[in-house]
Amino acid sequence: MTRLVIDASVSIKWFVRSENEGNVPKAVEILKGIGDNRISIIQPPHWMAEVTAVLSRLQPDLANDAIDLLDVMEFPTTGDSNLYKLASHLAAGLNHHLFDTLYHALAIQEKATLVTADHRYYRKSKQHGSICMLVDFDFETARSYS
């Protein structure tokens, strides 16, 4: 089974359908993989707050229903002090926001793959491994991103 961490840039594509959102079919494919038990998910502690914040800004009329759906999915979360230390190290080294590096640190710590649609973060952090762009995600090669 493929083990993933999904950042907010991917999760919001499950709900926001606009011409500005690219790669929605790839994001939906991941969601179906979760439902089919082909993908297991682990998330950092802040993921629901971040997705909610983005949805509240982009599509406030969908936020409540999206929150209910995400809550029902019951994605496991984890966030011990080692995760925060690694995320802090990544944030300082990459000069990037901690909330983004928390997703990446979790993927590294859990030997999973972070899937992101955030090109800026990907360019800065790809040398650390355990990350792939949503557009490049492929179930067949998912384990090779680590």
C-alpha positions, 0 to 999 in steps of 0.5 A: 500500500502506498503511504502518503502525506497530502498537503492543503494544496492537494486536499482543497482540489477535492472541493474547489472546482474552478478554472484556476485549479489544475490537476484536479483529476490527479487529486481525485485519483488520490482520494479514490485510492484512499477510499479503495485502500490503495493509499494510506494517509498520515497527516500533521496535526495542523492539516485540517486547520490549514485546509479549512482556512483555504476553503473559507477564503476560496469557497466559504459556502463549501467550508462546512460541508468540506469540514464534515467530509474531512472529519468523517475520513478520520485521517490519522495525525501525528505530531511529536516533538521530533516532528516539530524539530525536523520541520523547524530544521527544514523551515530554517534551512529552506527559509520557508513557512513551518506549516509547509515543512510540517507536511514534509517532515512527517513524510520523511519521518514516516517514510511516506511521500508528500504529494504537493501542488505547491511548485515553489515549495517543491523546488526549494525542498526536493533535494530532501526527498520524500516529496513529489508534485501532484502532476507527477504522482503515479501509483505505480512509481509512488515508492520511488519518491522517497 
